[in-house]
Amino acid sequence: MKSKSNQIKSLIMNTKEKNRLLLEILEMLKEDFEMLQDGSWDLNQTDGSEVQASIDNVDKAISILKL
């Protein structure tokens, strides 16, 4: 059984890891929107896989927050 101190340390590490993953996902999504804004990503010229990847990233973020 973990001591209270170890439980707190574990919770802090889990929170830091979650925050790191969420930041990574948000940075990717920001890049996606910036590419849409500047025209370097044209939705008319895509097979949809890029859009699906963005949706998958949102799903990952949601699942991280539900942990």
Phi, psi and omega per residue, in radians:
M1 nan 2.347 -3.121
K2 -1.312 2.505 3.037
S3 -1.259 2.845 3.137
K4 -1.011 -0.724 3.137
S5 -1.088 -0.756 3.123
N6 -1.176 -0.633 3.097
Q7 -1.115 -0.729 3.132
I8 -1.144 -0.774 3.111
K9 -1.055 -0.730 3.130
S10 -1.113 -0.748 3.117
L11 -1.103 -0.735 3.124
I12 -1.105 -0.757 3.135
M13 -1.118 -0.736 3.116
N14 -1.091 -0.714 3.132
T15 -1.139 -0.750 3.120
K16 -1.090 -0.741 3.136
E17 -1.136 -0.754 3.088
K18 -1.042 -0.785 -3.141
N19 -1.093 -0.699 3.123
R20 -1.097 -0.792 3.132
L21 -1.133 -0.737 3.120
L22 -1.119 -0.717 3.108
L23 -1.081 -0.743 3.120
E24 -1.043 -0.797 -3.136
I25 -1.145 -0.777 3.138
L26 -1.098 -0.650 3.104
E27 -1.141 -0.677 3.088
M28 -1.139 -0.752 3.138
L29 -1.136 -0.680 3.087
K30 -1.054 -0.772 3.111
E31 -1.060 -0.723 3.095
D32 -1.011 -0.838 -3.122
F33 -1.167 -0.642 3.104
E34 -1.126 -0.673 3.104
M35 -1.175 -0.643 3.057
L36 -1.120 -0.731 -3.095
Q37 -1.148 -0.759 -3.086
D38 -1.520 -0.040 3.061
G39 1.525 -0.001 3.137
S40 -1.289 -0.250 3.038
W41 -2.110 1.900 -3.117
D42 -1.818 1.992 -3.113
L43 -1.106 -0.345 3.096
N44 -1.350 -0.260 -3.094
Q45 -1.965 0.530 -3.097
T46 -2.182 2.697 3.083
D47 -1.552 0.023 3.115
G48 1.676 -0.210 -3.099
S49 -1.164 -0.586 3.121
E50 -1.173 -0.719 3.113
V51 -1.129 -0.733 3.121
Q52 -1.100 -0.662 3.107
A53 -1.099 -0.681 3.104
S54 -1.154 -0.735 3.099
I55 -1.103 -0.728 3.103
D56 -1.059 -0.684 3.109
N57 -1.124 -0.681 3.084
V58 -1.118 -0.748 3.099
D59 -1.051 -0.706 3.099
K60 -1.080 -0.777 -3.138
A61 -1.067 -0.754 3.126
I62 -1.092 -0.758 -3.123
S63 -1.157 -0.606 3.103
I64 -1.123 -0.726 -3.132
L65 -1.212 -0.435 3.141
K66 -1.446 -0.172 -3.128
L67 -1.141 nan nan
